[in-house]
Amino acid sequence: MFRQALLAASRSGGARRIVETAPFGRDVVRRFIAGETVDDAFGVTQELTGQGLLVTLDVLGEYVGDVRQATATADHYVELLERLGGSGLGTRAEVSLKPSAIGQGIDDDLALASAQRVCQAARAASTTVTLDMEEHDRVDATLAMAHELRRDFPDVGVVVQSYLRRAEEYCADLAYEGSRVRLCKGAYAAPEAVAFTDRAEVDRSFVRCMKVLMAGKGHPMLATHDPRLIEIAGALAVLDGRDAETFEYQMLYGIRPQEQRRLAARGDQVRVYVAYGSEWYAYFMRRLAERPANVGFFIRSVAGRS
């Protein structure tokens, strides 16, 4: 119930005003968000890659309301990728792209054309694009976009959320050679008919999906901070004869940074999801909903500085 309340708050303008105006609230938010500008994001990217980590950059913002805003988001990604390429960071950092941020649901043809433009810029920068997965009712449209993009850009990644009841089926369809799949638990609210609501069921689904992806021919990207799931992933890598270059762990910026460095130091590929931009509120609230400990951290930090 607490998680559902936080997810509901992520869509509340009133709750957003409370968080934004809380004493030192923005300072606490910076634990999970790199900042609001490209310069902020590049500073974090350089720091992380200097520690032997990989990065995926997400320009915050979703469910845009008009074509002009969607086009501006795509333009921002192209500029970001040009800077990545020019700095030589393209081999260490990719981008994550939310379809709703580039017009999916408003003008699907525009969204696809914008995604193709972003993918072309990524190719020029020697890097890749992963399509983020959003609400449960966007899954089919996002998978269709990924399929279309892969005709010309076969390295486009896509996300599967293990809280969805069809997650294992999606993984089986995507576990082919060259396919890049980010497996995560899912951070959106969904009806019980289409999603598991019990945390243990979500975890069991995650393990089933890992087994499918690790036994397949694609490149699994395992997005979890859970020590048990990381241990299982390592065992599956041995069982399926995978070396470190054939899969990767993914973790969020600001969560378990010591573990990120530990895994990288032992030779694993670890990619950090770095989000930035002014539209940070919904993303921040989903991070709080994922782990109760994050809520405690936020409250203690604000109380301690007020």
Salt bridges, closest charged atoms under 4 A:
GLU20 OE2 - ARG16 NE 2.73
ASP27 OD2 - ARG305 NH1 3.45
GLU36 OE2 - ARG26 NH1 2.69
ASP39 OD1 - ARG83 NH1 2.83
ASP58 OD2 - LYS98 NZ 3.11
GLU62 OE1 - ARG286 NH2 2.98
ASP75 OD1 - ARG117 NH1 2.95
GLU94 OE1 - ARG180 NH2 2.52
ASP132 OD2 - LYS98 NZ 3.39
ASP132 OD1 - ARG182 NH1 2.63
GLU148 OE1 - ARG151 NE 3.04
GLU168 OE1 - ARG208 NE 3.37
GLU169 OE2 - ARG166 NH2 2.75
GLU201 OE2 - ARG204 NH2 3.17
ASP203 OD1 - LYS185 NZ 2.89
ASP203 OD2 - ARG228 NH2 2.94
ASP226 OD2 - LYS185 NZ 3.69
ASP226 OD2 - ARG228 NH2 2.89
GLU248 OE1 - HIS219 NE2 3.12
GLU248 OE2 - ARG271 NE 2.73
GLU259 OE1 - ARG256 NH2 3.90
GLU259 OE1 - ARG262 NE 2.76
ASP268 OD2 - ARG266 NE 2.31
GLU279 OE1 - ARG16 NH1 3.59
GLU290 OE2 - ARG287 NH2 2.81
